[in-house]
Amino acid sequence: MQQIGSHLLANAVKFTPPGGRIAVHLTARDREALLEVEDSGDGIAPEDLAVIFEAFRQGGTSRRRGGLGIGLDLVKRLTELHGGTVEAFSEGPGYGARFVVRLPLAAPPAPPPRRVPTTTRLDGRTVLVVEDNGDTRQVLKFMLEIEGAQVEAVETGVEAVARAETFRPQIVLCDIGLPDIDGLEVARRMRGRAWFSDTRMIALTGYGQPEDIGHALEAGFEAHLTKPINLDQLLALLSAH
């Protein structure tokens, strides 16, 4: 519940200019809790309302400027895991936005209308996430843990190599553009370890030219995923072996 509320509030603050208005309402109706977060900010274009909760989607309006677009996807996933629903409403750019979360107060007498996942795709996997953006690192770690993985997350390449020595991850999800040594050097150093022969390395990067992919494969990565990334495709790749 804290994650749902904080992401919706952060979203409202981010896209509401100084002097704007943000309102939060929480009510109980029979067996349902209703959380509404409304702002007078940038608003959402009609064509973006249908995809606003999809991971790594960048809408066409200023409302989706900056970041990777994963906070609202996390809100949707967490809400549905609790048997609830979330919707976004806006009259268009410049008219603000309203997000409505509905959650059952008690176990419903019938299954919820949306399918709630009963199994996870990464049970038993150990994953090391190497990402220098703090928000992205935190949310990726949280999403992978929801899918059953045991996750360690670090900020720098040097820290990643050191952590891998003790954590011994089955999968390394590594950004290429890191503040110290880059992801290619991380791969080279890890591949030099004898215990690393069964570890899968996947590059997560904004560089997608053919030569970039070639450099990643040469350094020791088994796969190269270019941002923005489809989260379901990423999870399918991680659970393939």
N, C-alpha and C positions, 0 to 999 in steps of 0.2 A: 504494500500500500504506500509506503514511503517513496519507493521508486516511481510509482505511477504519479503521485502528487507532485514530486519534485521535478519530474520531466515536463509535466504540463505547465507548471509555474515558470520554470526556466524558459520554456518555449514562449510563453506570454511575455515575459520580461524582455526577452531578446528582440522581439518584433514590435514592441510598443515604444514609441518615442517618448522623450521627456514631456511631462504634462499630460500623458495619456491615462487611461483608466484600466485597471485590472480588477475583476470581481471573482470571488470564489464562493460557491454555495454548496453546502452539504445537507441533504435532507433524507429522511427515512419515510418510505411509502409502503405500508403493509410489510411485505417480505423483501423489499428492495431498497438499497441505498443508492442515492443519486448524487454524484459529484459533478459540478459544473465549473469550468474555468473559462471566463469570458474576458476578452481584451478589446481595446479600441485601436489596435495596431494596424499592421500592413494588410491584413486580410488574406484570403486565399482565392485564387482564380477558380472558376467552375471546373475547368478541366483537371485541376490538381486535386480536387476533393476526392476523386475516385482512387488516387494513388498516394495520398498523403501519409498513410500508415505503412507503406511498403519500404523495406530497408534500402538504404543507399539511393533513394530516389531524390532527385533535385528538381523541385517544381519550377515552373516558369516565372513565378513572381518573386518579389524580394522577400517574401515570407520564408522561403527556403534558402536564403543566402547563407553561405558559410557552413562548415561542418560536413558530416557525411550522411546526414539524414537517417540516423538509426535510433534516435530517442523515441520518436513516436511509434516506430515498429516495436520497440521494447514495451511501450505502454500497452499496445494492442495484445502482444503475446502474454504479458502478465495478467491483463484483464481477463482474457479468455481462459487462462489456466485456473482462474478463480470462478469460472462459469459465468462471466459477465460479458458485456459488450461496450464498445466505445465508438462514438460518432463525432464527426467534425462538421460544423456549420459555418457558412460565411456568405455574405451577399456579394462578395467580390473584392478585388484589390482596393484598399483604402477604407473598407467598412468593418475591419476587425474580424475576430473569429471567436467561436464558442465550441468547446470540447465537452462532451457529455459522457460520463462513465456510469454505467449501471451495473451494480453488483448485488447478488442475492444475499440477504441477511441470514438465511438458513438454507439448509439443503433443499433444493426444489423438489416438488413431488414428481416431476418428470425430468428427463434429461434436458439440458440446456439446448437451445436451437443451434448453437455453434458447436462443432466437434472439438472437444478438449483432448489434446494428445494424451494417450495412455501409456505410450512407450517413448523412450528417448533414443536418439540416433548415435550417441557417442558414449554409451555406457562402458566404463572401464578404460577409456582412452585417457592418456596423460598428454596435455597440450601445453607448450610454452609459447606465449604470445609476446612478440617483441615489437613494440609500437611506442613512438615518442610522444604522440598526442595523448594527453591524459584522459580526456573524455572518451575517445575512441578505444583506448586500452581498457578502461573500466567496463564499458558497455559490451565489448567483444568478450571479455572474461565472463561477464554475467550471462550473456547469451549462450556461450559454450557450456557453462555450468548448468544452465537450465536443461540442456540436451544431455546431461549426465557425465560430462567430462570433468576430470580433475585438472585444474588450470593454474599455472603460474604465469604472471605477467610482469614484464620488466620494461624499462624505458630506453636503455642503451645497449649497444652491441657488446661492449666489454662485459656488462652485467649479464647479458644473455649467455655468453660462453661460460662464465663462472657458474651461473645458476644451473646450466645444463649438466655440469659435472656431477652435481649431487641429485638433481631432480630426475635425470635420465628420461627425458620426454619421448614418447612414441611419435609425436608430431610437433614440428616447430613451424609456427605461422609468423613470418618475419617480414617487416617493412624493409624496403631497400634504403630509403632516405633517413638515416639515423644521425644523431648529433655528433657521434664520435667516429667509430669505424662504421662503414656502411654494411648493408645486409649481405652483400657479396663476400666481404671479408669475414663476416660472421659464419657464413656457410663454409668457407674454406677452412676456417679454424675448427669448426665442429666436425667436418668430414675427416679431419686428421686424427680424430680420436678412434681408438679401436672399438670401443663400446658403442659407437655411433652407427654401426653398419645397418642396423634395422630401423633407424629413425627416418621418418619422412619429413622433408623440408619443402615448404610451400611459400613462395614469394608473394607478398601482398603489397602492391605498389601502384603509383600513378604513372609509371613509365611503361608504355605498351608498344613501343616500336619493335620491329623484328630483331634489331640488334640488341635491344634491352632484354628480350626473351632469351636470345642466344647467350648473352653474358650470364644471366641467372642460371641457365642449365649448365653452363660450363663451370660455374662456381660450386655446383652441387645441389641446386634446387631441383625437385622432381616435377614441380608445377609452377606456373606463373599466372597469377590472377591480377587483372588490372582494375583499379578503382574507377568508377563505382562498382561494387561487387554485389551480385545477387546472393543474399544470405542463404537461401535454400540450396543454391548450387554449391556454395562453399561447404555447407554441412554435408551434402551428398558426397563431395570429394573427400572430406575428412573421414566419413564413415565407410568409404569404399573398401578398405582393407582392414 
